[in-house]
Amino acid sequence: MKLFPVLGALGMLGIYLTMATIPLAEKLGLIATESMFLRGASGVLAGVLIVAFLAFKKVRVVPSKELIFISVFFSLATFFLFKGAVAWGSNATVLFLDLAVLVPIVFSIRSGQRFGVSFYVMLLIAFFGTALALNVFETMTWNFDGFLFSLCAMLFNGLFIQYANRSTESNWVKAFWMSATLVLVSLILSNNPSEPLAIKQYDWTYISLLVGFSVLTGVLNFYSAFTAFTHLTSVQVGTFVLGVTPSVMLGSYFILGKTQNIEQIIGVVITIVSIYFIEKQRKQSLT
């Protein structure tokens, strides 16, 4: 398979921009950000929109074994992500999710690729920057269940990144099945009565905002992700995923007006700069 890095970079840019709109849900008062309801509802709407588009294009949505495989990885990563967030907070869990790049790195090493010491040093610096940005050192309290759930989220997210380009279906078909698995996980987690459902009202304004949120964080996010997976290596995708946390934080600043402390700002800068040098060191390891 021939890679087109420019298209891959555009895919990652799409991920950053769509993830940066997540704070919009809180801004619009759609629902409490801790609840899975919004993600499930957006998954339903995204799936309906994609199916309508595929039906118009006369494209089958029957998944291959490879697509089922990555759908399972995605659903498990999502499940453990939210279980970890409930157990010991979202910041610590998101930090572990960002460590998912370690899985593709292990696969690359097993296939014979070697990375220099500078690559690993910059990777550690990037993880440190992400921890600062998430304010983990001040907010995290040790919880074994949270640690275990987050570790599982990291593992399955890494496997999802590693195998995401194995299926041959179109990106739209893949996006549909990611939406479907998101709905399934949401239904499972919504059985927890402690999940806050801060729904204001079901009127046309609410529904239209929900549709818009679904298009951004469902349809466009999934399509952008699979564009990146198709045209970048798994290690590249895992590295660039580290930029999601800064993008969400920037979204919170511009959408919600949330200001970050100096440590968090430094953490965002460290993470972004480190991503550049990680990719630079990765390219040097191939020569």
DRENTORRO-796220 format. One record per residue: y, x, z of N, C-alpha, C in turn; residue in one letter. Coordinates in steps of 0.001 Angstrom, whole numbers. Each point is the difference from the previous one (the first is absolute). Example, Ala and Ser with C-alpha at 12.3 -4.5 7.8 and 13.67 -1.06 7.14 Angstrom:
residues 2
      ny      nx      nz     cay     cax     caz      cy      cx      cz resn
   -5690   13190    7800    1190    -890       0    1200     900       0    A
    1050    -350    -720    1190     820      60    1090    -770     730    S
//
This chain:
residues 287
      ny      nx      nz     cay     cax     caz      cy      cx      cz resn
   -1198     849       0    1198    -849       0    1243     881       0    M
     897    -255    -964    1227     780     -88    1037    -555     966    K
     636     911     747    1003    -408     971    1396      91    -615    L
     852    -953     355    1394       3    -441     878      -1    1248    F
     365    1210     481     730     115    1273    1283    -816      63    P
     695    -167   -1136    1248    -764      17    -289   -1456     376    V
   -1040    -571    -602    -376   -1370     342    -457     -84    1455    L
    -708    1039     449    -422      38    1395    1181      35     945    G
    1024     794    -362    1207      77     824     729   -1335      27    A
      35    -694   -1140     618   -1325     -43    -774    -985     868    L
   -1328     144       7    -816    -846     856     319     220    1467    G
     135    1271     407     342     296    1391    1402    -512     336    M
     921     122    -957    1348    -524     221     -49   -1511     232    L
    -866    -670    -775    -176   -1436     194    -520    -323    1392    G
    -928     826     492    -529    -190    1352    1107     152    1030    I
     799    1067    -141    1089     247     952     985   -1177      28    Y
     400    -465   -1186    1001   -1059     -75    -531   -1321     559    L
   -1245    -337    -338    -552   -1266     488    -282      53    1497    T
    -462    1143     503    -250     124    1439    1309     -21     782    M
    1064     483    -618    1304      -5     666     520   -1411     221    A
    -580    -993    -708     455   -1384     164    -738    -728    1122    T
    -978     648     631    -737    -663    1079     925    -503    1117    I
    1015     788     427     914    -516    1034     741   -1272    -412    P
     -27    -321   -1308     660   -1204    -477    -595   -1253     646    L
   -1299      47     325    -654   -1143     637     650    -313    1342    A
     269    1057     755     652    -193    1293    1447    -455    -177    E
     669     566    -994    1389    -355    -268     132   -1478    -347    K
    -942    -512    -797      56   -1380    -452    -616    -971     995    L
    -567     540    1076    -593    -862    1016   -1247    -703    -474    G
    -715     620    -942   -1214    -631    -515   -1048    -139    1085    L
    -225    1090     713   -1078      -3     979      74    1275     821    I
    -622       1    1161     -55    1214     822    -747    1082    -751    A
     541    1213      -3    -588    1079    -788   -1373     416     514    T
    -328    -341    1267   -1292     399     542   -1142    -895    -480    E
     333   -1157    -578   -1037    -958    -363    -585     292   -1370    S
   -1283    -329    -145    -664     159   -1289     235   -1197    -902    M
     587   -1073     536     155   -1207    -793     787     256   -1274    F
    1116     710     130     855     251   -1156    -736     797   -1055    L
    -747    1012     447    -737     811    -969   -1067    -831    -702    R
    -658    -888     753   -1011    -860    -604     604    -985    -979    G
    1106    -625     412     669    -961    -872     510     676   -1264    A
     570    1190     152     488     721   -1177   -1162     419    -889    S
   -1153     303     628   -1183     336    -782    -474   -1168    -842    G
      34   -1205     592    -386   -1208    -737     923    -216   -1192    V
    1292      63     253     967    -245   -1066     -75    1079   -1083    L
    -143    1256     437    -111    1087    -975   -1240    -205    -867    A
   -1121    -380     637   -1241    -235    -745     162   -1119   -1008    G
     655   -1094     398     215   -1132    -909     859     415   -1185    V
    1063     745     278     882     438   -1078    -724     921    -983    L
    -792     919     537    -720     937    -872   -1056    -722    -826    I
    -741    -929     640   -1034    -754    -722     631    -802   -1134    V
    1153    -612     267     683    -752   -1038     361     907   -1175    A
     476    1203     313     357     958   -1055   -1236     436    -783    F
   -1097     305     734   -1227     449    -664    -617   -1113    -834    L
      93   -1248     483    -520   -1129    -760     774    -167   -1309    A
    1316     207      92     837     -73   -1204    -396    1089    -998    F
    -332    1169     533    -399    1133    -858   -1483     -48    -367    K
    -742    -993     565   -1436    -168    -247    -784    1238     425    K
     320     482    1206    -678    1162     559    -918    -459    1130    V
   -1250     455       5    -939    -379    1052     329     741    1292    R
    -242    -674    1131     287     615    1290   -1274     342     763    V
   -1149     -88    -671   -1263     337     655       1    1487     332    V
    -205     372    1269      96    1421     386   -1268     782    -315    P
     169    1275    -278   -1140     904    -146    -451     452    1381    S
   -1118     698      44    -479     521    1283    1000     983     590    K
     630     789    -852     981     969     479    1203    -696     620    E
     439   -1100    -613    1152    -725     528    -350    -681    1327    L
   -1206    -526     105    -443    -576    1270     -10    1078    1077    I
    -443    1175    -393     -77    1145     915    1374     317     593    F
    1019     154    -857    1325     359     498     660   -1174     723    I
    -372   -1240    -387     526   -1160     710    -481     -21    1448    S
   -1246     396     196    -553      80    1358     751    1053     803    V
     254    1163    -604     746    1052     689    1393    -491     383    F
     661    -682    -932    1354    -494     257       1   -1030    1127    F
    -959    -926     -25     -45   -1040    1022    -284     593    1372    S
    -893     988      63    -301     633    1289    1198     798     514    L
     695     693    -904    1196     749     411    1058    -951     558    A
     186   -1143    -665     977    -984     463    -401    -593    1338    T
   -1285    -326     132    -518    -582    1245     239     938    1177    F
    -402    1257    -153     146     952    1106    1460     376     244    F
     824     -58   -1047    1430     256     168     614    -995     989    L
    -273   -1275    -208     592   -1007     865    -664     -42    1373    F
   -1289     309      72    -653      90    1309     587    1157     800    K
     248    1121    -672     603    1144     670    1416    -286     453    G
     761    -721    -843    1377    -330     346      57    -881    1243    A
    -952    -918     125     -46    -867    1182    -397     804    1236    V
    -920     969    -192    -545     744    1147     995     989     589    A
     717     763    -846     907    1004     572    1311     161    -765    W
     353   -1013    -766    1293       4    -667     -93     412   -1459    G
     947    -488    -787     -43     254   -1442     371    1426    -363    S
     878     641     767     459    1343    -362   -1131    1015      -1    N
    -793      11    1069   -1112     942      88   -1038    -291   -1077    A
    -237   -1278    -276    -994    -379   -1011     448     417   -1387    T
    1281    -208    -306     533     392   -1306     -77    1513    -182    V
     227     747    1083    -120    1454     -80   -1408     400    -432    L
   -1010    -610     608   -1378     294    -395    -251    -410   -1445    F
     586   -1122    -420    -187    -457   -1374     553    1029    -979    L
    1094     654     378     586    1032    -853    -880    1245     -82    D
    -886     180     978    -912    1139     -23   -1142    -187    -999    L
     -12   -1147    -696   -1090    -311    -930    -148    1038   -1105    A
    1054     765    -270     -85    1036   -1036   -1083    1025     323    V
    -379     114    1269   -1037     957     382   -1338    -313    -658    L
    -259   -1274    -256   -1278    -386    -624     -96     527   -1431    V
     981    -253    -887     -59     595   -1340     -23    1527      23    P
     671     599     985     -17    1460      98   -1419     495     268    I
    -711    -675     901   -1386     376     293    -863    -135   -1256    V
     171   -1080    -746    -765    -198   -1236     321    1099   -1014    F
    1283     377     -94     407    1055    -941    -618    1334     383    S
     -33     303    1286    -601    1251     471   -1496      20    -306    I
    -645   -1151     204   -1441     -99    -284    -297     183   -1491    R
     966    -356    -850    -200     157   -1443     359    1397    -488    S
     456     867     916     274    1383    -357    1454     405     -32    G
     921    -949     161    1417     356     -16     401     621    1333    Q
     862     987     -52     475     676    1202    1519     -73      83    R
     486    -176    1200    1436     -67     239     413    1185     859    F
    1221     502    -254     491    1131     760     438    -392    1399    G
     224    1014     830     431    -220    1382    1332    -757      28    V
     893     310    -940    1311    -650     -42    -127   -1506    -194    S
   -1015    -413    -764    -234   -1429    -235    -284    -713    1317    F
    -877     570     806    -373    -627    1272    1163      53    1006    Y
     769    1085     -50    1156     112     895    1009   -1104    -310    V
     290    -191   -1291     955   -1035    -384    -543   -1389     321    M
   -1307    -168     -94    -616   -1279     338     193    -311    1484    L
    -200    1005     842     212    -178    1439    1459    -318     303    L
     898     685    -700    1432    -255     204     343   -1432    -407    I
    -609    -469   -1110     238   -1378    -451    -493   -1004    1032    A
   -1179     252     584    -522    -894    1036     917     -12    1223    F
     515    1185     347     930      92    1126    1271    -791    -295    F
     505     133   -1228    1200    -735    -387    -221   -1504      53    G
   -1171    -451    -450    -317   -1430      47     -76    -488    1440    T
    -600     818     871     -91    -367    1421    1388    -125     616    A
     906     919    -367    1376     -88     491     684   -1267    -524    L
    -196    -255   -1300     639   -1163    -612    -461   -1303     647    A
   -1274     -50     369    -559   -1200     621     238     -48    1502    L
     617    1054     530     290      65    1434   -1279     -80     842    N
   -1068     582    -531   -1310     -90     643     -28     706    1347    V
     679    1126     103     -67     798    1224     585    -732    1215    F
     901    -942    -256     621    -734    1101    -615   -1377     223    E
    -580    -584   -1045    -465   -1384     106   -1506    -130     175    T
    -767    1018    -362   -1453    -134      18    -559     215    1402    M
    -873    -893     406    -772     166    1235   -1465       0    -379    T
    -773     890     614   -1395     181    -395    -810   -1277     211    W
    -767    -348   -1015    -892   -1151      68   -1197     316    -883    N
   -1188      43     591   -1176     418    -755    -297    -960   -1154    F
     100   -1314     254    -259    -973   -1063     992     181   -1145    D
    1274     210     357    1005     213   -1026    -293    1243    -820    G
    -405    1066     688    -352    1238    -693   -1174    -209    -952    F
   -1029    -704     467   -1192    -229    -819     325    -872   -1202    L
     744   -1080     221     390    -877   -1110     846     758   -1020    F
     938     806     475     888     753    -892    -775    1049    -788    S
    -977     633     659    -832     983    -683    -789    -657   -1128    L
    -520   -1204     264    -732    -739   -1035     934    -403   -1137    C
    1240    -420     345     977    -356   -1027     298    1205    -890    A
     146    1167     615     251    1227    -746   -1156     309    -944    M
   -1225     -93     520   -1189     317    -798    -123    -919   -1205    L
      92   -1308     221    -200    -943   -1099    1168       0    -968    F
    1211     262     486    1126     124    -916    -152    1250    -867    N
    -501    1073     602    -255    1216    -768   -1079    -205   -1053    G
   -1062    -733     353   -1057    -301    -965     520    -909   -1111    L
     874    -926     368     621    -867   -1012     805     834    -993    F
     800     939     507     783     872    -879    -915     856    -878    I
   -1083     501     591    -913     875    -723    -699    -713   -1162    Q
    -388   -1252     228    -814    -712    -993     778   -1045    -802    Y
    1309    -120     232     775   -1091    -599       8      25   -1525    A
    -168    1168    -598      61      79   -1461   -1373     -41    -655    N
   -1046    -330     776   -1355      -3    -562    -280   -1233    -864    R
     627   -1133     293    -274   -1211    -778     808      17   -1291    S
    -526    -680   -1010     615      35   -1331     812   -1254    -316    T
      74    -945     934     770   -1216    -259    1490     326    -124    E
     748    -939    -538    1438     187    -115     628     -21    1389    S
    1184     548      92     695      34    1293     261   -1400     546    N
     199    -973    -891     239   -1373     445   -1240    -588     665    W
   -1160     276    -575   -1242    -499     590    -232     650    1365    V
     251    1284      85    -136     693    1284     969    -583    1028    K
    1233    -267    -435     997    -567     912    -445   -1361     509    A
    -629    -789    -867    -488   -1308     440   -1033     136    1110    F
    -940     907    -163   -1060     132    1005     517     620    1289    W
    1032     817     -71     613     485    1226     675   -1164     737    M
     634    -892    -753     611   -1183     612   -1059    -874     652    S
   -1134    -162    -689   -1080    -833     538    -557     578    1296    A
    -202    1315      39    -522     617    1223    1021     -67    1129    T
    1284      64    -355    1048    -124    1011     -44   -1380     652    L
    -245   -1003    -810    -116   -1363     530   -1198    -100     939    V
   -1125     577    -397   -1212     -50     823     228     645    1363    L
     594    1187      -9     266     695    1264     981    -795     851    V
     996    -600    -643     984    -795     733    -658   -1186     690    S
    -935    -645    -686    -700   -1145     592    -828     437    1200    L
    -615    1159    -103    -815     510    1114     885     304    1207    I
    1109     681    -235     869     400    1101     808   -1168     569    L
     216   -1030    -805     795   -1130     483    -747    -830    1027    S
   -1287     266     190    -757    -702    1033     439     401    1400    N
     750    1100      86     488     472    1291    1173    -877     437    N
    -146    -771    1076    1072    -909     400    1265     708     458    P
     -85    1313     274    1185     726     449     908     403   -1150    S
    -467    -209   -1238     830     349   -1154    1229    -912     -41    E
    1202     566      52    1197    -833       1     303    -562   -1377    P
     188   -1290    -105     371    -626   -1254    1395    -603     161    L
     997     799    -311    1380    -453     193     516    -692   -1249    A
    -694   -1031    -409     399    -719   -1205    1133    -958     338    I
    1070      77    -731    1136    -865     295    -214   -1400    -579    K
    -263     -77   -1259    -241   -1294    -614    -567     209   -1391    Q
    -754    -997    -452    -571      65   -1329     876    -817    -950    Y
    1098     565    -430     837    -673    -981       9     832   -1277    D
     712    -485    -978      -7     683   -1288     640    1385      85    W
     972     153     872     621    1321     171   -1020     988     533    T
    -746    -438    1024   -1027     860     585   -1036     372   -1050    Y
    -448    -995    -759   -1038     231   -1003     491     949   -1090    I
    1246    -193    -450     527     877   -1054     136    1439     488    S
     415     165    1260      93    1343     561   -1376     626     133    L
    -988    -804     376   -1363     492     131    -548     435   -1352    L
     323    -774   -1041    -438     370   -1355     639    1324    -407    V
    1292     143     282     673    1258    -329    -594    1176     739    G
    -298    -197    1281    -629    1055     785   -1370     349    -563    F
    -733   -1018    -454   -1335     218    -571      67     805   -1286    S
     999    -307    -818     155     730   -1264     283    1471     272    V
     867     264     973     389    1378     294   -1125     780     677    L
    -496    -520    1127    -966     758     801   -1439    -245    -415    T
    -227    -998    -849   -1352    -270    -477    -171     435   -1441    G
     539    -784    -917    -202     243   -1430     504    1383    -412    V
    1284     262     214     580    1265    -468    -511    1203     783    L
    -225    -182    1298    -492    1115     808   -1396     416    -432    N
    -901    -965    -168   -1363     321    -404     -35     583   -1412    F
     792    -564    -915      20     525   -1368     526    1429      -7    Y
    1063     253     752     561    1354      79   -1025     972     583    S
    -719    -456    1032    -985     861     645   -1077     426    -978    A
    -528    -940    -763   -1079     345    -929     507     778   -1209    F
    1264    -144    -331     588     867   -1023      24    1440     493    T
     384     178    1261      -1    1347     589   -1417     542      92    A
    -949    -818     442   -1389     442     130    -586     432   -1346    F
     433    -675   -1060    -546     281   -1330     507    1321    -566    T
    1225     366     325     632    1146    -657     279    1185     917    H
    -426     -85    1260     128    1124     918   -1352     279     631    L
    -191    1215     471   -1237     308     711      47    -652    1384    T
   -1159    -127     615     -62    -637    1317     773     798    1051    S
      -5    1328    -112     757     827     950    1497    -225    -192    V
     437    -116   -1248    1412    -275    -259     413   -1341     594    Q
    -813   -1032    -249     327   -1331     531      54      39    1524    V
   -1016     629     614     -31      93    1455    1218     717     554    G
     458    1030    -718    1195     740     431    1246    -857    -118    T
     154    -666   -1155    1197    -812    -219      42   -1241     887    F
   -1166    -449     469     -36   -1143     917     754     316    1291    V
     114    1291     334     783     393    1174    1458    -460    -111    L
     437    -256   -1217    1370    -446    -201     214   -1481     257    G
   -1076    -747     245     138   -1437     246     758    -259    1297    V
    -333     770    1046     679    -201    1289    1515     189    -118    T
     490    1096    -616    1452     116    -179     596   -1140    -822    P
    -750    -493   -1012     542   -1087    -830     162   -1284     804    S
    -977    -306     870     110   -1192     847    1155     144     991    V
     150    1220     543    1094     232     952    1358    -126    -679    M
      96     488   -1223    1253    -152    -743     257   -1474    -301    L
   -1087    -732    -321     135   -1431    -224     508    -712    1241    G
    -512     409    1162     447    -601    1271    1487     261     240    S
     444    1182    -417    1413     349     199     903    -852    -895    Y
    -356     -77   -1291     867    -707    -940    -130   -1515     101    F
   -1200    -482     344    -216   -1457      55     332    -569    1371    I
    -441     695    1043     180    -511    1361    1125     675     757    L
     476    1111    -541    1055     732     691    -510     765    1202    G
   -1311     258      37    -573     727    1132     340    1478    -128    K
     625     531    1015     337    1419       0   -1117     790     674    T
    -221    1213    -462   -1030     863     555     667    1093     832    Q
    -738     496    1003     550    1099     784    -108    1305    -782    N
     602    1044     515      75    1260    -726   -1375     584    -264    I
    -941    -173     947   -1353     520    -198    -677    -701   -1170    E
     193   -1305    -113    -618    -750   -1091     595     392   -1350    Q
    1294     205     -37     650     423   -1250    -522    1367    -423    I
    -105     912     965    -545    1330    -296   -1443    -135    -499    I
    -761    -893     622   -1383    -217    -409    -112    -483   -1434    G
     874    -918    -393       2    -504   -1378     301    1128    -977    V
     999     813     321     369    1128    -877   -1152     996    -104    V
    -615     322    1140   -1128     942       6   -1135    -524    -868    I
    -308   -1286     125   -1094    -592    -772     263      72   -1488    T
    1194    -392    -408     335      -9   -1431     -28    1409    -589    I
     596     957     701      18    1385    -481   -1419     568     -43    V
    -797    -317    1006   -1373     511      66    -846    -511   -1154    S
     213   -1256    -405    -759    -559   -1129     234     833   -1250    I
    1243     391    -214     328     836   -1168    -766    1316      43    Y
       8     660    1159    -652    1302      97   -1529    -121      13    F
    -534   -1096     526   -1453    -207     -52    -453     -91   -1447    I
     721    -780    -795    -347    -155   -1405     169    1334    -743    E
    1024     750     360     214    1309    -624   -1153     940     319    K
    -431      15    1252   -1115     858     405   -1311    -470    -643    Q
    -159   -1299    -180   -1207    -518    -642     -94     479   -1445    R
    1130     -37    -704      18     467   -1390    -320    1491     -77    K
     524     771     944    -268    1440      -2   -1484     291     244    Q
    -668    -864     762   -1418     216     289    -876    -225   -1227    S
     557    -699   -1014    -757    -267   -1212     125    1118   -1027    L
     958     908     202     215    1071    -976    -839    1225     357    T
//
